[in-house]
Amino acid sequence: MRILVGGVDYSGGLDVAYPLRVVRKLNEPSTCQLWVVLLPGSAPGVPLRNQSLVVTGDDGTVYFTGYLAVSPLAEYAGLGVAGPVYRWALQAVSDEILLDTQLLPPSAGTTGASVGSVVARLVERTGSSALRTAGLTLGTAVGHFVPAAGAKWSEAAGQVATQARAAYRAVSGALTLTQVGSTVHSLSESAEGAGTLELAALTLTPAVDRALANDVTVCGADEPVAYVTEYLLGDGVTLDFPLAEVPYFGSTSGSGASGKVIYELFQEAAIDLRRWSYSGHEGFYSITGNGLTIDGGTGVDGEAALVWTDGVEAGGTLLYEAVGVSLSPGSTGILAGLYGGAILAANCVAGFAVTAAVGTGVVSVAALVQGVVAGASYVLNAANQYTLRVRLHCPEVERVTQAYRVVGDAGLVEFGGGGVVAPLQLLLEVQEFVNGVAGMPVALYDGAAGFAPGSYQAAVANSVNLIGTIRSVFLNGLGSGWVLSTVPGGGPRTRRVGTLADAAECHLTRTGSLTFYTGMAPILGEVVVVNYRTVGRAVGRAVNAASQAALAGAGMPATAVWTGTVTGPAARSSRDCRNAAQALVTAASSVSAAWSGSYKTWNIGLDGDVWPGDALLLSSISMGLDVQVAVRSVTVEYAASSPDVVAYAIAFSNDWANDLSIKTSKSVPVDAWLPAAIAPTYLANLSGLAVTRISPAAVTVATNATAPAGGGFEVRRRDFAFQPGVDADLVMRSAVGNFDIPRATEADRFYVRMYDGSTPPNYSEFSVGLFVNLPLSTTLGS
């Protein structure tokens, strides 16, 4: 065994009284502890804190690479010929300590990336290049990932690796990622009792608290449920309008919810490359006393852009602002762009196209929507500053569903993943500031914009030849609300939602009201339309019928229930909960689901070095054992020997015996409505339903959907009460997609779902809510 500290060989000083010990844990830093005896006045000298430590075997096996985490401690070992002899305790942490000592800037998360790219991005966010990332090639998809607040690099990397059922490793200055179980070590007992498996060294541990389960219920976070369109009537005075339901806002951070996604003041000495990256040439961007300064470009679209490193989930209501924009004549490019792919104009879902007039160079901006200039342009004065705002609304909040991965009897399986299709509404505006005095925002585009991608790449600037400055950039999630209004004799326009700092006109509260700011009250007869999602608790359930039949056939109770909460990957919807429940019931009812235990052996009994994330294939004829288990931790011990004889203590457990890629809690939220339906069949939600007319007699709707065979559309006055038959809640049923809902009061409340011809019928998962708070004399629409 060779031991190098700071490149100096300390192998001969290894204290045989204490074995060298390396402890490896799945998706955590490894540690190494050893003692060396140094004779008085001998070389080498006492090691120093932060020096590198490399432990390799005579056969070239790399057992550990890292750095001394603390100053070596001395312990008196006796009196030698030259004086007192001391043994020095060396304690080291593996290579990722170089990243853990750096500050990770806060992140609202990323959406729609691979685990390899996310871990590489986490390295970039440390600002350190100490570890190579070329080995981070694993392409397993990560749905939506938000690092824990205040997490060190290794904690965040371990979190996302675990979410992808992968194992990261930091060895010899390089990071690698592999799928758990991709390396298998076979240990078997032959018919004669010989072989590589030492049965006396194998200990199997029963998991009493996680016994077999074939009926699994999973709870998750608050989720958006009904798609509400609520009509209110202005009187010229009222500023505060109570809503019929409480709007969904989501968590206080994260894309598609409420909170900061991008908050950049450009006040550092240089552009923070932990947060931003360049699409190509970087020499055109710098930070000066005026903020972000842009000085030209290559003349080619996409070759000089400054891009936020994280993908932004394109769900809910978002506000993207470039504040303090000042452009010189001749500027061309795109500002405040959100892209659905590579940073190119053709992929720009929403942003501002900057053009210069031929001859004069006078600069103007126009809305760029789905890669095409749309609406009016606005001429900029080079002496003034401007704020450019993109307001976006998507009725779906979760755009990329989580993927849940486990190993069952059939091997690795995955449930979930994929995207959710959703339409997009946009409001792009420019606001001029003259000597610091703000003018009224001018809308350049207000309306529908086709469909949104699952996630955006946010580029503050895509310079073809931009010359100017930007003071700050913000991107915030505003929940699920979107407000439009129509004055008598006019057409609908979007009302700006947000804070006064955003030049907003109104905001929705978490307690359930729409509040307009002073001076922005709807005029007499103005109809206000509020779109939002209501709040519910995500729950899902799955059952393994084959397991229940097998237990019943053996004369045992057929049902084995487990109920709890999934904490990672975060179950943000009932769809996620159902997928997580299906994954857990697959693992929990598997023959090898609850296998856990330990195995002790020597390197001579193994086919190679064992790391957490590897798998052991255990086969024993006498025990009737044939199972593959996942290695969770490995302790390697060595006392001086030649050739190397290394002891391994391996702890293993499978998905259900100990949480692996799916993290669970036994707790159940008090507002979870149980029991949940078992793997229900849901029809499509009617999120595209539109109200085409409101008259004194009826609300006319176009569902923009085709009724299933034998089914149609059901309207009720109470949500979550849909069922066949007739009762007091039922308003009507229609076999066609366009129909009239009869009005009864000035505060009508309707819930609409689609149903099919099954017995009993299947329904949409969530309702469309139509809340009409208008006098019966009101007529609205064509």
N, C-alpha and C positions, 0 to 999 in steps of 0.2 A: 504494500500500500504506500502510495506517495502522497505526502502532505506538503503543500506549498502555501506559505503565508507571505503575501507581498512578493511573490516570485522566488522566495527563499525556501529551501528544502528543510523542513522540520521533522521529517519522517523518523529520524533516529532519536528524537526527543520524546516520542509518544510514551506517555506514562502507562505501563502495562497494568497498573493497579486499577485504572479506570478505563473502560472501553470507550472508544470513539463512537458516538451515537449520532445518527442522522434520522430526523423525524420528518416524514413527508405526509401531508394531508391533502385531500382532494380540493383543488382550487383555493389553496392557501399557500403562503410562503413556507418553504422548508426551513428547518433549523438544524444546526450542527453544533455539537458540544464535544470537546476533547480537552485533555490535559497534556501539557508538555513539561518535561523536566529540563531545566537549564542549569548547567554547572556554573559556578562563579567564574566570571571573567571569560567564559567561553563564547564563541560565535556559533550560531547567530544570536542576536540580542532579543530582548523582550518584544513580542509583537505589539503593534499599536492599533488602536481603534480605527475602523474604516479601512484597514488593509484587506486585500482580497484573500480568500481562502479557497483552495482547490484541493479536493480529495479524489484521487483516481486509483483504481486497482491496477495490479501488475498486468492484467489482461487488457487494460485500456478503458475499462468501465468507469464512467464519470459518476461518482456517487454524490458529489455535492460541489456546487460553485456558489460563492456568495461573498459576504463581507462581514468582518468583525463588527458586531452591533454595539458592543460595550468595551470599555477598556479592560484588558485581561486582569484578572485578580490573582494574587499570589497566596499560596498556602505552604506553610513550612513543611518540608518533606524529610528533614534530618540534617545531620552534620556530615559533610564530606571532607576530603583531604584538604581542599582549598577553602573550606568555610561552609556556611549554611547553604543548603540546597533547597530550592523552592520549585514547586510545581505551579504552573500557570494555567488557570482555567480560561479557555477560549470559547466564546459563544458567538455564533455567526448566523445570519439570516440570508437566505438565497438571493439571487441577483435582483429580484424585484424590489429589494430595499432601496435601490437607486431611484426608483419611481415613487415609492411610498413616502420618501422624504420631501417630495415636491407637492405643492399645493394644487389640487384639482379645482378649477373654477366651477361654480355651480352650473348645473345643466337641467333643462326641462325635459331632457330625454331625446331619443331619436326613434324614428319609425321606418320600417320597411328595409332594413339593412341586414347583411349577413353577420354572423357572430365574429368572423375573422376581421371584417372591416370595422366593427364596433370596438373590438379590443385594440386594433391598430389606432383608431381614433382616440381611444382613451390614453394611449401612449403619447399621441400628439398633444393632448390636452395637458400633459404634465410639463410640456416644453422641453423635455429631455430626450436626447438621442442616444442614451447610454446602452439601450438594448435594441438589438436588431429585430425587425418585424417581418422580414421576408417569409418566415414560416407560418404567418397567420393567414393561411389560405382556405381554411375551412369555410365552406359556403352555406352552412345550415342557416336558414332564415330565422331572424328574430323579429317578432311582431312589433311590439311596442316596449321599449326598455327605458326606464328612468333609474339612474344610479341613486343609491340611498344617499340622503343628505349628509354631507360631511365625510363621505366614505373616502378611504385611502385608495390608491390605484389598485392594489391587490384585491381589496374588497369589492370594488366596482367590477374589475375583470372577472373575479370569481363569481359574482352575481350574474353577469351576462353569460359566462361560460356554462354555469349550472342551468340557466334558463334554456340553453340550446342542448342540454345533456352532453356537454363536452368537458374536456379537461385541459386547462392551460398549464404550461410548464416553462420555467425560466432557468435555463442551464447554459453555461459557457457564453454568457452575454447575448443569448438569443431567446426569443419567445416562440413557442409552438402551440398549436391547438389541435386536438384530436377528438374524435367522437368517443365517448365512454364505451369501452368494450371493443375498440378497434384492434387492440393488441390482446391476444388470448394466450395464456400460459396453461398448458395441459398437464394435469396431475392425475395419474390413474394407478389403480391397483389391478394387477393381473389376476388371472384365475388361480394362480399358485400363491397369491398373497404378496408377491413382490411388486416392483414397479416404482414409480416416482412419488406416489402419494403415501406419506407416512401417517397412518390412521391415528397413531398415538399423539401426534402433534396437531390433530384437527379437533377443534371445539366448535360445536354448533349451539347457537343461543336461541332459545324460543322467544318470540315476540308476543307476550301475552296482551299488551295493550294495543297491538295492531294485528289482531287475528284476521282470519279470512273474512272477506266482506264481499257480498254479491248484490247489495242494494246500497248505492252510494249517492248521497245528496251533498252538493257543493254550494256554499254561499259565497258571494263575492261583494263587490262594491255597490254603492248607489249607481243606478243606471238610468238613462233617459228612456221613457216609455211612450206615452201617447204623443202624437204629432198634433199640436194644438194650433188652430187659427182662431183668434179671439177678436171680435169686433166691438169697438168702443166709440162713443159719440162725444165730440168736443162741444163745449159751450162758451169758449173764449175766456174762461176764468180758471177752470179746474186744471191743476197741475198733476195731481196724484190720482191714479186710477187703480183700484184694487183689481187683481186678476182672479179668475175663477180657480186657478190652480197655482201651485208653487213651481216656478221654472227650474229646470235642471241647470246647474252650474258645474257640477263635477268637483274634482279635488281643487285645492288651492294652487296647484302647480301642474304643469304638463301641457303638452300640445292638445288642442281641442277641448280644453277645459277652461279654467279661469286662472290667470296668473301670468308671470313674465316668461316669455320664451326667448326673446332677444332684448337685452338692455345694454346698449353700447353708447357711451358718451365720447369716445375717441379722445380721451385725455391722457393716455399713456405716452411715453416717449416714442413708442413705435407701435405698429399694428400688432395686436395680440394674436399670434399664430396658434395659440391654444384654442381660440374660438373661430378664427377666420382662416381661409385658405384661398389661394389664387388658382384660377382655372388655367392659367398659362403664365404669361409675362407678369412680373410683379413690380417692375421698376416704375410704373406709372402711379403708384399709390404711396402715400406717406401721411404722417400726422404732423400738423403744424399748429400754431396758435389759433387757427381758424377751424380746427377739427380735421376730419378726413379730407385730404387734399388729393385731387385727381389731376394728373398732368399728361393728358393725351392718351394715345393707344396705338395699336398696330394698324388700325384701319380695317380689321377683320372682326366680324361678329364672334364673340365667345372667346377670343384669345387673351383678353385682359379683363377678367371679372374678379371681384372680391366677394367670396361666398361664405355664408355661415356653415360651419362644419357639420352640424346635425340636421338630419331630415326632419321636417316639421309636418306632423300629422294634419291632413287637410280636412278636419272635421269641426263642427260647431261654428261659432262666430269668432273670427280673427280680425285684428286690426294691425296693419303693418304701416309704419310711418318713417319717412325720411325727413328730418327736421333741420331747418337752417340751410336749405339748399341754395347755393349761389352758383350760376353758370356763366362762363364767358362766351362771347360771340364765337360761332363756329363749332360749338359742342355738338356731338352726335353720340348716341348710344342708348342704353336703357337704364333707368333708375328704379329702385324699389321693386325689383322683379321677383316673382314667384314662379318657379319653373317645374314642369312635370317630368323633366328628363335632363339631358345635358344642357349646359348654360348656352343656349342659342335662342335667338329671337323667335324662331318657329315653335319652340317649346315653352314660351312664356305664357303662362295661364293668365297672369294679371301683372301689370306694371306700367311704367310710363316711358313711352318712346320719345326720345329727345332728338330733334332735327334742327338743322340750321338752314336758313333761307339762302338760296344761291345769290351770290353777289354781295349782300349785306351781312350775311352771317348771323342775322337775328335768330335767336333761339326760341323754339316753342316746344311745348310738351302736349302729348295726346295719350289717351288711354290705349294700352296694348292688351287685347283680350284674345286668348287662345291663339296667339301668334299673329294677330291681325290688328291694325290700327282701327279703332272704333270711336265714334262720337266726335265731338268738337275738339279743336286744339286751343291752347292757351299760350299767348306770347309772353315771354319772360323779360323782365327788365334786369340787366346785368347789375344794376346798382342796388337791387332789392334782394331779400331772402324769401324763400318759399318753403312750405311744408307740403309734402306729397303723401297722400293717404290712400291705402287700399283697404277697403272694408269687404270682408268675405263672409258668406253665410252658406253653410251646408247643413241640411237637416239631420244628417247622420254624424254622430260625434266620434264613434269608433270606426275608423276607416280600414284599419288592418287588424284582423282578429288574431288573438294569441294562439300559438301552437303548443300543444301539450304532448310530450313524448315519454313513453315508458317502454319497458321490456316485459312482454308477457310470454305465454307458452309458444307463440308463433314468432318470437323475436321482437325487434324494435318496431313499434307502431307509433303513428302520429295522428292526433286528432286536432282539427282546427286549422288555423292558418288561412291565408287568402285575404281578399279584399272585399269591401262592401261598396257597391255602386251607388253614387249619389249625385244629385244636381247641385249647381252652384249659382248663387246670386252675388252680384258685385256692385259696389259703389266706389268709384275712383274720383278723387277730388284734389284740387290744388287750392292752397290758401296763401295769399300774398301778405308780406310784412314790410311796411314802409317805415323806416326809422323805429322799428320795434313795435309799431302799431299794427294789429292784425285786421285784415279785411275779412269779409264773409267768405267761407269756403265756396268754391265753384265746382259743381259736379261735371265731370267730363264723360262719365259713363254711369248709368244707373239701370240695372236690369239683369235678366238671366244671362248665364254664360256657359250653357251646355253642362258638361259633367266635370267634376273635379277629379284629379288624380288621387291616389291614396295618400301621397305625401308630397310636400314641396321642397325644392331646394331654394333657399332665400339668398339672393344676390343683391347687396346694397347698390352695386353698380356693375354694369357690363359695358365697358368703355370701348367704343370704336374710336372716338377722339373726344372724350369728355375733358373739359378743362374747368375746374371749379372746386367747391368745398361742400361738405356736409357736416353739420354740427353733431348730430346724433341719430341713432336708428333704434326703433322699438318695434317689437312684435309681441302682442298680448292676446291671450285667450279671454273672451268675454262671455263664455257660457254658451247657451243655445238660442238666445233671443235675437229677433230681427223685426224691425218696426217699419211699416209703411203707412202713409195717410193720403186721403183724397179730400180736397176742399170742394165745396159745392161748385159744380160746373167744370171742375178740373180733372186731371188724370192723377194716378197714383205716383207717389215719389217716396224714396227711402228716407226715413228719419235717421239721423246719425246717433248711434248708440255708443255710450262710453262716458268719459269724464269731461269736465269743462276744459281740461288741458288738451283733450283730443278734439276740441271744437264740437263736442257732441250736443245734441238737443235733448236727450233723455237717457235714462238708464233703467234697467230692470233690477229689482232688489231680490235678495235671497228669501225674503219673507213673503213675496208674492204680490208685487205691485209694479206698475209702470209709472215712473216719475219724470215729468218734464221740468227742465230748468226754467228759471224766471225769464219771461220774454218769449218762451218757446211754446206756450200753451196752445193746443189745437183751437182753432177759431170755431165760432158757432156753426154747427152743421158739418164740421170736418169729421170724416169717418177714419178712425185709426184702426189699423189691422196689426195685431201682434202675433208673430209666429214664435213658438217655443216648444220645448219638450217638457213633459212632466217627469216627476221623480218616482222611482221604484227601487226595489232591492233585487239585485241579480241573484237568481237561484237556478240550479239545474240538477237533474237526477238521472241516473242510469242504472239498469239492472242487467245482470248476467243470468238469463233464463236457463241456460244449460247447466250452470253451477247449481241453481236452485233445484232443477229436476234431478240432478245427480244426488244431492243431499236428501231430497225426498225419497228417492229410490232406495237409499241406504237406511231409511227409517229414522233419519235425523230431521230436526227443524230445517225447513228449506231456506228460510230467510236469515241472512246475516247482514245487519245494517251498520253503516258508518255515516255519520253526519258531521260536517265541519266546514271550515272556510279555507279557500285557497288563497295564499298570500303571494305566491310567485310561481309562474308569471301571473301578474295581477289579473284577476278575473273581473273585467270591466263591464261585462254584460251577461245576460242569461245565456246567450249563445256561447260565450266563453265558459260559463259554468257547466253547461251541458257537455261541452267538449272535455273539460277537465274531469267531470264525473265519469265520462266514458273511458278516459285514460286510466283513472284510478281504479275503476271496477275491473278493467282488463288486468291491471297489475295485482289488485287485491284478491282476485279469484284465480290467479295463476298458480300452478303447482309449485313453482319456485318463488312465489311472491315474497314470502316472509323469511327466506333464508338469510341468516346472518351468523357470524361467528368469527373465528380467528384460526390462523394456521402459522405454525412456527417451523422453520426449516433453515437450511444453509444454502449458500450460493451454489454449492456443488449438486444440490438437488433440484435446481431450477434451470430452465432453458434460457435464462437471460435476466437482466435487472428488472425488478418489478416496481411500477409506479402507480400511485392512485389514478384511477380511471382505466387501468388495465382490467382484464377479466381473468378469473381462474375457472377452468373447466375441470370440475371435480368428478371423477368416475371411480366407483368402488362396487365390485360385484358382491362382496360379502355384506356391505351395508345397503345394497340396492340404491346406491347414490349415483345420479347422473344429472348434474346441474351446473349451470354457469352463473357465477356470482361476480358482482362488481367490487373491485378493490377500493376501499375508502381511505385507508391510511397504511403506511409502511414504516416500520422502525428498523433501521439498519445498524448493527453493532459490529465492531471490529476490535479485537485485541491482537497485539503483534503476533504474526504468524507468517510462515513462508512455506508454500505459497499462501495467498490470501484465503482465509476461511472467514466468511462473513455470515453473520446470523441475521435472518429476516423474521420479523414478527408482523404478520399481515392481518389486518382487520378488513372484513368484507361484509357487505349487506346488499340486498336487492331493493328495488324501488319501494315496495310496500313495507318492508321491515324498517326502513329508515329513509326519510325523504331524500330524493335525489334531484331530479329536474323539476319536480312539482313540490313546492313548499306548502305545508298545510298547518292549520291550527284547529284544535278541537272546539274552539269557541264558535258560537252561532249568534249572529246579530239578533237583537231582540225584535227587530221589525221584519225578520224573514218569515214569510207566510208559508208554513209547511203543513202537510207534505206537498212537495212539488210534483208536477206531472212527470210520468216516466217517458222519456224520449218522445215528446209530443211531435205530431206532424203539423207544421205551421204553413199557412199560405203566405204569399208575399204581402208585406205591409202596403197600405195605400198611401205611401208618402208623397205620391204625385197627384193626389186628389186636389182639385181646384174648385173654388166657388166662382161660378160664372154670373150669377145674378142673385140679388136679394130683393124680394118684393114683400108687400104687406102680407101676402098669403103663403109664401114658400121661400126656401133657400134652394136654388138650383145648383147642382154639383155635377162636375165631370170627373169621374174617378181615374180616367186615363188608364183603365185596366179592362181586360176582357173577363167576363164572368166565367168561372169553371163550369164544366158540364154538370147540370143538375143543381147548380148553386147560384149565387148572386151576391148581393150586398145587403147587409143588415144594419139598421140604424136603431140605436137604443139611447135612453136618457141616462144610463148608468154604465160606467166602464167595468170591465172584467165580469160582466154578467151575461155574456153572449152564450146562447144555447138554443136548441130547437124548441118549438112551441111558442105559445103566446102568453105574455103576462103584462103587468102594468108598465114595465120598462120599455117594451117594444114600441117603436114608432112606425116602422115599415120595413119591408123587404123589397128589393128590386132585382129583376133578372138582367137588367141592362145597365151599362156603365154610366149613362146620363139620366138623372132623375131629379124630381122635386121632393124636398123634405118639407112637409107642412109646418108652418109656424103656429105656435100656440100662445106665446107670451112675449114680453119685451126683453126677457132674459132667457132665451132658449139655450139648452145645452144638449148637443147631439154627439154621439160616438158612433163611428162607422167602421165596420170590418167586412172583409170578404169571407165568404164561406163556400164550401163545395157540396157535392151530392153524396158524400159518405154518410154512413149511419153509425154513430152520430156524426154530424158534420165537423170538418176541420175548419178552423178560422185563422185569420191573420193573427200574428203574435201580439201586435200592438194596434190600438185604435188610432183613427184620425178624429181629433176632437174639434167640433165646430161650436163655438160659444158666441152667440149673437146677442149683444146687449144694445139693441137698437129699437126705437119705437116701431110699432107695427105699421106705421104710415110710411116707413122708410123704403125707398127704392134705390138700389145700387147696382150698377152694371148694365150691360146691354140687354 
